[in-house]
Each structure stands twice: as C-alpha cells, then as structure tokens.
Amino acid sequence: MAKMGIDFDGLDAIVTKLERLGVGTGKVAEAALKVSHEIVTGQVDKAQSASAYNIAPGVTGATASAVSRVFSIEWEGTCASVGVGWSIRAGGLPSVFLMYGTPTLAPDRSLYNAIYGGKTKQLVQQAQADTLLDFLIDGSVR
C-alpha cells in the first residue's frame, strides 16, 4: 500500500504561522488526508474497471477487494500519512505485477497512474490546498 501525505508550495510557511498563532493543524491535516484518500481510491476504482486484466470488483475478487477503503491516519511525531491503493496483506500483491508488468505481462499504466500519476497528484494537491484554504477562511474543517 502506498502512503499519501500533504505537500505543496508554501505549506511550511502556512503551518509555521498557524503554530505561532496557537492554531492546531492536526484536524486540518486529517481532513486533507481524508480527501486525498477518497480521490486516490476513486482513481483506483476507475483504473480497475477499465483494466485490460479484468480486475473490476466482483470479477476476480481478491485483487479488486484489496483496495484500502478504510480511512486510517498514522501519526509519526508531527508527520501524518494515510494508506492508499491495494493492501498487500489483504490480497493486493498481484496489483504490483499488474502495475509494473512482468517478463510475460505488459504493465497496466492506468493502474500505476491511479496512484502515482501526474493527474492524480494534481487532483490531490488541489484538494489539499482547498481544504487548507477553507480552514484559513472560516476556521473550520468540513
């Protein structure tokens, strides 16, 4: 399972200013990571449904059902992250071979791009920035 974090230009300066004002940023980080998780999960579902390897939910079972749908934030000091993509322990190991290919299997780039692609990163960064902006404007988290 991949990890998703929060990172965009100017984030450090904003967090530093909020900390100087005594504003807790934990709820904002969690809200932004929740949105990130939802975006990536949606991209993975689309990629699975369109995959040439027929791994849509309900078809083959294990790989499609191994997508991490449980939103669980892990804090390590001041760094928060959330797992996205397929859980290897839940039967998602074939996703690695599907994304990267094997000597006899061509890689499915749409599966790879669902997590690591530029479009997904752009969607995630925009959603995270919007979440932070909402917090800065009205002081609340959705």
Disulfide bonds with the S-S distance in Angstrom:
none
